[in-house]
């Protein structure tokens, strides 16, 4: 089928471009994820148009309806991207034990709560002054709240510091961010449609808290005690197959109750990390991680229209929002990390800064409700892009001179 062939060609271009850009940026001593994001912009439909433009056979399949063909192609890309980020957070979860998160639980809670409050207040305050519209201001504040943990997790994992104290705090805080962001979004969107139902809001809160508690407390204990008896299964490569089932199952369940799917995937990884016999799951999942995660970052870049940066009015508004978005996380999360040292405070602040797709989702909802004008939508898109691109090189700089956990481990093994 020629329409399928064109999509396979797109997948080839996306993956090849991701690996080429990653190699170039690694040689420039920059995180590969930045190269993947930028090459997505370059090859996307708003620039070179190498991908993201439906082929003639695909358009004909939809009776020459170009808009529908574009939407169908976009769904294919989004599925690839979502699978990529789900695998990424699952892999990070496999490298993280709940006991390790528990050791920084109080600090992660503080970082999560303060890191939500600061950006929301700054975004709400600025929009209230500029637009004189409290509902619009509330949507902007909400768009500035949540952290796209997939960006930070990829950078920390690539640098070999995912098991460090700062990384554990950020991962724990990101879960809290997601829950608080979900609650705020439920309230604001309910007000936007005139249906701020307290019962619905309480249900959302209870579902999110219950899911988190069951996955982190009960699920990990069951796996730790019984190890799921994966060694008794006769299916070929049974431990890997069961791990994938858990990954997609919890991701789907999290998404169903309104949480980000990646939170469910992360919990699945943490649960399986407690298995008595690890079944070399990290080694088995690594090739899937290497295959799928670049799609998420390239597709995110493909959604960016570079022409947004040419409108001076939008550019000025964007710069103000970007500065406040970064300050909100750096100051809020940094202050909540007080006592850990200046470097750790900066790492946590900048590590929690990427908004990624989270800001875009909130802004898109505001636009669909007729609350956010196009100018502000474009500014939020820019904020999501810039905070996503800035964080990786800043983290690399802040971690410079810090020996990775993997490097330390190899050194100790060498001495033994």
Helices and strands as residue ranges (DSSP letters): H 2-27, H 32-43, H 56-61, H 66-94, H 98-102, H 105-131, H 134-143, H 149-159, H 165-192, H 198-213, I 214-219, H 220-226, G 227-232, H 238-256, H 261-273, H 281-302, G 306-310, H 312-336, H 342-351, H 356-368, H 374-399, H 405-415
